[in-house]
Amino acid sequence: MSSISQTDGIYWQNYKELPAYYAELDHGKPPIVRGYLLTADDKIRRTTIMRLMCDLSLDFPAMSKLLGIDFAQYFTHELASLADLEGDGLIAKAAQGFSVTEVGRLLIRNIAMRFDVYLPAEKERRFSKTI
C-alpha cells in the first residue's frame, strides 16, 4: 500500500506499511512519511510536462502566457535537446512549438523526460521505468 498526494505546491507520501500507517493515526498524527515543497521551477516543469502529455504538443506562446515566462528562453537547453527526437520521427517541430507524432505517442514519457530537471542526476530509477 502506498499513496502519493499533492496540493498546489506540496507532494507527500503516506507510510507504505499498514502498522506504521495506523500507528501514526493512533497517535493523532497524519501518516506521512515524506513531503516535498515545490519550487517555482518545479511548478513550471510540472505544468509543462502535464500539458505535453495531455495535449501531445507544446505551443510556446500559449505556454509563455500560461506560465508567465518566455517559454523558449526558459527551456533553451531542453528545446535544443529535441533534435534526436525529431530525427527519429517522434516529434514534429513548428515555428512556435512542436507536436508529438503518432509514433511519438508510444514514447511520450521519454519525450516528457527532457523537461524533468531531476532525471539526469538519478543513477537508477526504481519505479516507472520506460523502454
HUZI-V794576 format. One record per residue. N is the residue number from 1. RES is the residue in one small letter. D_FIRST is the distance of its C-alpha to the first C-alpha in whole Angstrom. Layout:
# HUZI-V794576
N;RES;D_FIRST / N;RES;D_FIRST
This chain:
# HUZI-V794576
1;m;0 / 2;s;4 / 3;s;7 / 4;i;11 / 5;s;13 / 6;q;17 / 7;t;21 / 8;d;24 / 9;g;24 / 10;i;21 / 11;y;17 / 12;w;14 / 13;q;11 / 14;n;9 / 15;y;8 / 16;k;5 / 17;e;7 / 18;l;7 / 19;p;11 / 20;a;11 / 21;y;10 / 22;y;12 / 23;a;15 / 24;e;15 / 25;l;16 / 26;d;18 / 27;h;20 / 28;g;20 / 29;k;18 / 30;p;16 / 31;p;12 / 32;i;13 / 33;v;13 / 34;r;15 / 35;g;17 / 36;y;20 / 37;l;23 / 38;l;24 / 39;t;28 / 40;a;30 / 41;d;30 / 42;d;26 / 43;k;27 / 44;i;30 / 45;r;28 / 46;r;25 / 47;t;27 / 48;t;29 / 49;i;26 / 50;m;25 / 51;r;29 / 52;l;29 / 53;m;26 / 54;c;27 / 55;d;31 / 56;l;31 / 57;s;34 / 58;l;35 / 59;d;38 / 60;f;39 / 61;p;42 / 62;a;39 / 63;m;36 / 64;s;39 / 65;k;39 / 66;l;36 / 67;l;35 / 68;g;38 / 69;i;39 / 70;d;41 / 71;f;38 / 72;a;40 / 73;q;41 / 74;y;38 / 75;f;37 / 76;t;40 / 77;h;38 / 78;e;35 / 79;l;38 / 80;a;40 / 81;s;37 / 82;l;37 / 83;a;40 / 84;d;39 / 85;l;36 / 86;e;40 / 87;g;41 / 88;d;39 / 89;g;39 / 90;l;36 / 91;i;37 / 92;a;40 / 93;k;42 / 94;a;44 / 95;a;46 / 96;q;43 / 97;g;40 / 98;f;39 / 99;s;37 / 100;v;34 / 101;t;36 / 102;e;35 / 103;v;34 / 104;g;33 / 105;r;30 / 106;l;29 / 107;l;28 / 108;i;27 / 109;r;24 / 110;n;27 / 111;i;29 / 112;a;27 / 113;m;26 / 114;r;30 / 115;f;29 / 116;d;26 / 117;v;28 / 118;y;25 / 119;l;25 / 120;p;28 / 121;a;28 / 122;e;24 / 123;k;25 / 124;e;22 / 125;r;19 / 126;r;16 / 127;f;15 / 128;s;16 / 129;k;20 / 130;t;23 / 131;i;25
